Amino acid sequence: MKLQHFLRRLFRILLPFLGWRVPVALLRGTARGSDREVVLLSAGSTADFVVAHFFAQEPTVVRSTRVPVWRLQRLLNEWRSEADLVAVQIDRVSSRLFLREPHLSLPLWVDSVMQIPEDWESYFRKHKNTQADIRRVRIRQFESHFSRDAADFDLFYERYYQPYMLMRHGARAEIVPRWRLRALFKQGMMIHWITQGGEKMAGTLVQVDGHRFLSLVNGLRDGEPALLKEGALSSQYVHAIMEGRKLGCTELYMGGSLPTLHDGVFRYKNKWATGLAHHWGIVSGNLVTRLSWQRLAGPVAEFLSRTSLIHHDHAGYSALWAFPAELPLTVENLQRQYDLLKARGLHRFRILLPGGVPAGFVCPDDVCLIPMAAVQHGGPEALTTFIHES
């Protein structure tokens, strides 16, 4: 992974120069999940994740401009009174140097990690939510093998990797240039093919790095959604676990997902994962999304009830979610929602409650319950103060 580490460090230096002029836009539209009109102040390239989850449809640009990064904070201060939520996506160096307001810091992607079990059969007896995937792989008779063939690389890139990324992420797809993946492939990576009856159905570009089995980018033949239902993607994880064990690996890195507990891909990986890790992306790994607000109640709380946020915290990750105001706050509902959203590897799962804690609810050790009344009139600093004092 020497080339990967070198490129990541190189982009850490280059990004502040490449992005020294920052696009800023004030966006207005209808909130996702309600008829409320909301306004987002967006800076950098936040139009993918935050905009898609904040608005029900494409918002209207009220006004926009570009400013040097060292003047960004002043412009944000001038415009923020008109916005419900402020989202700034910027490189980490510029963030530390030029932006100083309190904020919630999100990664662009978060990696899921699994400790590879020594006893395969025992693991699957204890983890019933993975048994259906195992049965599907066996019934469909998916098999796997590794390839270092240069011709296979071009096949994988054109018919598996690119189509799958576009099918899965659409406009948000961060497609790694061919030259960069080819260079990494020549550095020792392999294609882990998933086959059925001798036909290649899916593939993953993988790397063995000491005790780690790294699944870096996935591919599905021509991006066919039907192959997902047949279990081609499930088979990638199952066979990666088995092959990683044979190669003496103890950890499986399963690749990146959106930084929200509500993301379907994240939920699927969470069935297998035992923890979370920093995403390997050369560019995305050097970027951060900063969220801030002046009032938590209202549009921001509604946004958080639909889109829980995985954010940086204590050299790891925590999650923030608001219990939906329209859902009765009962022990049963709170427990059910926690069971649906909980994820292994979080430092804390913080839940904003519209009322008092339901009598009889047993709060898990990893959960912090926050009364909305204590933080609803402030920005991220009010939330931080409550967390530190509680």
Disulfide bonds with the S-S distance in Angstrom:
none
